[in-house]
């Protein structure tokens, strides 16, 4: 514990120094000049340094990560960084490069989703290596881009993954789970440091941070399940449900109902609607952004706590997942209707 405290202090001071340099040199600073999405919830000049903190930790601090895998994580970080500095603005090209990076990682590490407790998939389709690569790639890409979607208000993205990592440490200590927990402890400290800065709009994750954090978390949880397959795969699904469903729902909603706006930045994510709801309640603008993220993450904490009681029981976990989705949709459409009534 003392070592983690010292580590926290060193990371905190180093990260503060990095942010000061970026602001003074006007490097990696988000001024939202090209993003209506970001202008909705924040108008400050903020350094996009969260990704640097996370990828530095993965490459130089975490144990038992091969040099090749470190290089792959660095690639996905740089892909996001090019987006952050507006050097790669095409979503299609970014998606294609994401796909290539994800497939390379999956193939080289044999990090496949191997079962979903549905016989026709487990007994037939998951016996085909090509299907496993396609399915695993699809799931990781949904997660990566969904995590980028939720990175719209303070504490939401980083807070979600901090809760996820802390939850993993909790259930590992209460079950016979095969896991080297030191890396998760280190990343939890790193995210806690970032979260402190993010709460006060002193640093953002950006695309670079969202990409590398979600990609690392996704492959980590797949490997965790493959080493502990007595856990239900739907427990892992619940740990990642929110960013994944945010992406799936957004794409479905836009393709079906908003085709004409498909190339325009989307300001109708759940966190946007909650932000606008709180804004109409005349809540102090200084806490409005952070309050939105904390509200959604409180909901996710309750979901994780519920799921922790049934990590082996697939049927109960599927029920929890369905209830979570129903509550998400109910909240979304109620808030959207409320927004329309206010505009009238």
C-alpha positions in Angstrom: 0.0 0.0 0.0 2.9 2.4 0.9 4.5 1.7 -2.5 1.2 2.5 -4.3 1.0 5.8 -2.3 4.5 6.8 -3.4 3.7 5.8 -6.9 0.5 8.0 -6.8 2.5 11.0 -5.6 5.1 10.6 -8.3 2.5 10.2 -11.1 0.5 13.1 -9.8 3.4 15.5 -9.7 4.7 14.3 -13.1 1.3 14.6 -14.7 0.8 18.1 -13.3 4.1 19.1 -14.8 3.1 17.7 -18.2 -0.1 19.6 -18.2 1.6 22.9 -17.3 4.1 22.4 -20.1 1.3 21.6 -22.7 -0.6 24.7 -21.7 2.4 27.0 -21.7 3.6 25.7 -25.1 0.0 25.4 -26.4 0.7 21.8 -27.4 -2.0 19.1 -27.3 -4.5 21.6 -26.2 -8.2 21.0 -26.9 -9.9 24.3 -27.9 -12.9 22.6 -29.5 -12.7 24.8 -32.7 -13.7 21.8 -34.8 -16.0 19.9 -32.5 -19.6 20.8 -31.8 -19.7 17.6 -29.8 -17.2 19.0 -27.3 -18.5 22.6 -27.3 -21.8 21.3 -25.9 -20.3 20.3 -22.6 -17.1 22.2 -22.3 -15.7 25.6 -23.5 -12.3 25.6 -21.7 -8.8 25.3 -23.0 -7.7 21.9 -21.7 -4.7 19.7 -22.4 -5.4 16.3 -24.0 -2.8 14.4 -21.9 -4.7 11.5 -20.5 -3.7 9.2 -23.3 0.0 10.0 -22.7 -0.3 9.1 -19.1 -2.0 5.8 -19.8 0.2 4.6 -22.7 3.3 5.6 -20.8 2.1 3.4 -17.9 1.4 0.5 -20.2 4.7 0.7 -22.0 7.1 1.6 -19.2 5.5 0.5 -15.9 3.2 -2.6 -16.3 4.8 -6.0 -16.1 4.5 -9.0 -18.4 3.6 -7.2 -21.5 5.7 -8.2 -24.5 7.6 -5.6 -26.5 5.4 -6.4 -29.6 2.2 -5.8 -27.6 3.6 -2.6 -26.2 4.2 -1.5 -29.8 0.6 -2.3 -30.8 -0.8 -0.3 -27.9 1.5 2.5 -28.9 0.0 2.3 -32.5 -3.6 2.6 -31.3 -2.5 5.5 -29.1 -0.9 7.4 -32.0 -4.0 6.7 -34.2 -6.1 8.5 -31.5 -3.5 11.2 -31.2 -3.7 12.0 -34.9 -7.4 12.5 -34.4 -6.9 14.7 -31.4 -4.6 17.1 -33.3 -6.9 17.0 -36.4 -4.4 15.3 -38.7 -6.7 12.3 -39.3 -10.2 13.5 -39.5 -11.8 10.7 -41.6 -13.8 8.3 -39.4 -13.7 5.6 -42.1 -9.9 5.7 -42.3 -9.5 5.7 -38.5 -11.9 2.7 -38.3 -10.0 0.8 -41.0 -6.7 1.4 -39.2 -8.3 0.3 -35.9 -9.5 -2.9 -37.6 -6.0 -3.7 -38.8 -4.4 -3.1 -35.4 -7.1 -5.1 -33.6 -6.8 -8.1 -36.0 -3.0 -8.1 -35.7 -3.2 -8.1 -31.9 -5.8 -10.9 -31.9 -3.9 -13.0 -34.4 -0.5 -12.7 -32.8 -1.7 -13.3 -29.2 -4.6 -15.7 -30.0 -6.8 -13.5 -27.9 -10.1 -14.8 -29.0 -13.6 -14.8 -27.5 -14.1 -18.6 -27.4 -17.6 -19.0 -26.1 -20.9 -17.2 -25.4 -22.8 -20.1 -23.8 -25.0 -20.6 -26.9 -24.5 -24.1 -28.3 -24.7 -23.4 -32.0 -22.0 -20.7 -31.6 -19.8 -22.6 -29.1 -19.9 -26.0 -30.8 -19.7 -24.9 -34.4 -18.9 -21.3 -35.2 -16.3 -20.8 -32.5 -14.5 -23.8 -33.8 -13.7 -21.8 -36.9 -10.6 -19.6 -36.4 -11.8 -17.0 -39.0 -15.1 -16.6 -37.2 -13.4 -16.1 -33.9 -11.2 -13.4 -35.3 -14.1 -11.6 -36.9 -16.3 -11.8 -33.8 -13.6 -10.8 -31.4 -12.6 -7.9 -33.7 -16.2 -6.7 -33.9 -16.6 -6.7 -30.1 -13.4 -4.8 -29.6 -14.2 -2.2 -32.2 -17.6 -1.7 -30.7 -15.9 -1.2 -27.3 -13.2 1.1 -28.6 -15.5 3.5 -30.5 -18.2 3.3 -27.8 -15.6 4.4 -25.2 -14.8 7.3 -27.5 -18.5 8.2 -27.7 -18.9 8.4 -23.9 -15.8 10.6 -23.6 -18.0 13.7 -23.7 -18.2 14.8 -20.1 -15.7 14.8 -17.2 -15.2 11.6 -15.2 -17.4 9.4 -17.4 -14.9 7.5 -19.5 -12.0 7.4 -17.1 -14.4 6.9 -14.1 -16.1 4.0 -15.8 -12.8 2.1 -16.3 -11.6 3.0 -12.8 -14.8 1.5 -11.4 -14.3 -1.5 -13.7 -10.7 -2.1 -12.5 -11.6 -1.7 -8.8 -14.5 -4.1 -9.3 -12.1 -6.7 -10.8 -9.8 -6.3 -7.8 -12.8 -6.8 -5.5 -14.2 -9.9 -7.1 -10.7 -11.5 -7.5 -10.2 -11.2 -3.8 -13.5 -12.9 -3.1 -13.3 -15.7 -5.7 -10.7 -18.2 -6.9 -9.7 -16.2 -9.9 -6.4 -16.6 -11.8 -5.1 -13.0 -12.2 -1.9 -11.2 -11.6 -3.5 -8.1 -10.0 -0.4 -5.8 -9.9 -1.0 -4.3 -13.3 -4.6 -3.5 -12.5 -3.6 -1.8 -9.2 -1.1 0.3 -11.1 -3.6 1.3 -13.8 -6.2 2.1 -11.1 -3.8 4.5 -9.5 -3.0 6.1 -12.9 -6.7 6.5 -13.6 -7.3 8.0 -10.1 -4.6 10.6 -10.8 -6.2 11.4 -14.2 -9.6 11.5 -12.7 -8.6 14.2 -10.1 -7.4 16.4 -13.0 -10.4 15.6 -15.1 -12.9 16.4 -12.4 -11.7 20.0 -12.6 -11.3 20.1 -16.4 -7.5 20.2 -16.1 -7.0 17.3 -18.5 -8.9 15.2 -21.1 -8.5 11.7 -22.3 -9.1 12.6 -26.0 -9.3 9.9 -28.7 -5.8 8.8 -27.9 -6.7 8.0 -24.2 -10.1 6.5 -25.1 -8.6 4.2 -27.7 -5.7 2.8 -25.7 -7.6 2.5 -22.4 -10.6 0.6 -23.9 -8.4 -1.6 -26.2 -6.2 -2.6 -23.2 -9.3 -3.2 -21.0 -11.0 -5.3 -23.7 -8.1 -7.6 -24.4 -7.4 -7.9 -20.7 -10.9 -9.0 -19.9 -11.0 -11.5 -22.8 -7.7 -13.0 -21.5 -9.1 -13.0 -18.0 -12.2 -15.0 -19.1 -10.1 -17.4 -21.2 -8.0 -18.2 -18.1 -11.1 -18.5 -15.8 -13.8 -19.9 -18.2 -15.9 -21.0 -15.2 -17.0 -17.4 -15.0 -20.0 -16.6 -17.2 -19.0 -14.6 -20.3 -22.0 -12.4 -19.6 -20.3 -11.2 -16.5 -17.5 -9.9 -18.7 -20.2 -8.4 -21.0 -21.8 -6.6 -18.1 -18.4 -5.1 -17.2 -18.2 -3.6 -20.7 -21.9 -3.1 -21.5 -22.2 0.7 -21.2 -19.6 1.9 -23.8 -20.5 -1.1 -26.1 -24.2 -0.5 -26.0 -23.7 3.3 -26.3 -22.0 2.6 -29.6 -24.5 0.0 -30.8 -27.5 2.1 -29.9 -26.0 5.3 -31.5 -25.2 3.6 -34.8 -28.7 2.0 -34.9 -30.5 5.2 -34.0 -28.6 7.2 -36.6 -28.9 4.7 -39.4 -32.6 4.2 -38.9 -33.9 7.7 -37.8 -31.1 10.2 -38.6 -29.6 9.2 -42.0 -29.6 12.8 -43.1 -27.4 13.7 -40.1 -25.1 10.7 -40.2 -22.0 12.8 -41.1 -22.8 15.5 -38.5 -21.4 15.3 -34.9 -23.9 13.6 -32.6 -25.0 15.6 -29.6 -27.8 13.3 -28.5 -25.8 10.7 -26.5 -27.3 9.8 -23.1 -24.7 11.9 -21.3 -25.6 14.9 -23.5 -29.2 14.6 -22.6 -28.5 14.2 -18.9 -26.1 17.3 -19.1 -28.9 19.4 -20.7 -31.4 18.1 -18.1 -29.2 19.3 -15.3 -28.5 22.5 -17.1 -32.2 23.3 -17.2 -32.3 22.8 -13.4 -29.9 25.8 -13.0 -27.2 23.6 -11.4 -23.8 25.4 -10.9 -22.0 25.3 -14.3 -18.7 24.5 -12.6 -20.0 21.1 -11.4 -22.5 20.4 -14.2 -20.0 18.5 -16.5 -18.6 16.4 -13.7 -22.1 15.7 -12.2 -23.3 14.2 -15.4 -20.4 11.7 -15.5 -20.8 10.8 -11.9 -24.5 10.2 -12.3 -24.1 7.7 -15.1 -21.2 6.0 -13.3 -23.3 5.7 -10.1 -25.8 3.7 -12.2 -23.0 1.5 -13.5 -21.7 0.9 -10.0 -25.1 -0.5 -9.0 -25.1 -2.8 -12.1 -21.6 -4.1 -11.2 -22.6 -4.7 -7.6 -25.7 -6.7 -8.7 -23.6 -8.7 -11.2 -20.9 -9.6 -8.7 -23.4 -11.8 -6.8 -23.9 -14.0 -9.9 -20.6 -14.2 -11.7 -21.2 -17.9 -12.5 -24.9 -17.7 -13.3 -25.5 -16.9 -17.0 -29.3 -16.6 -16.9 -29.3 -14.1 -14.0 -26.5 -12.1 -15.6 -28.5 -11.9 -18.9 -31.5 -10.7 -16.9 -29.3 -8.0 -15.3 -27.9 -7.0 -18.7 -31.4 -6.7 -20.2 -32.7 -4.7 -17.2 -29.7 -2.3 -17.7 -30.5 -1.9 -21.4 -34.2 -1.2 -20.7 -33.3 1.4 -18.0 -30.9 3.0 -20.4 -33.5 3.2 -23.2 -36.2 4.4 -20.9 -34.0 7.2 -19.5 -32.8 8.1 -23.0 -36.3 8.5 -24.5 -37.7 10.3 -21.4 -34.9 12.8 -21.4 -35.2 13.3 -25.2 -38.9 13.9 -24.9 -38.3 16.3 -22.1 -35.7 18.2 -24.2 -38.2 18.5 -27.1 -40.9 19.9 -24.7 -38.5 22.5 -23.4 -37.6 23.6 -26.9 -41.3 24.1 -27.7 
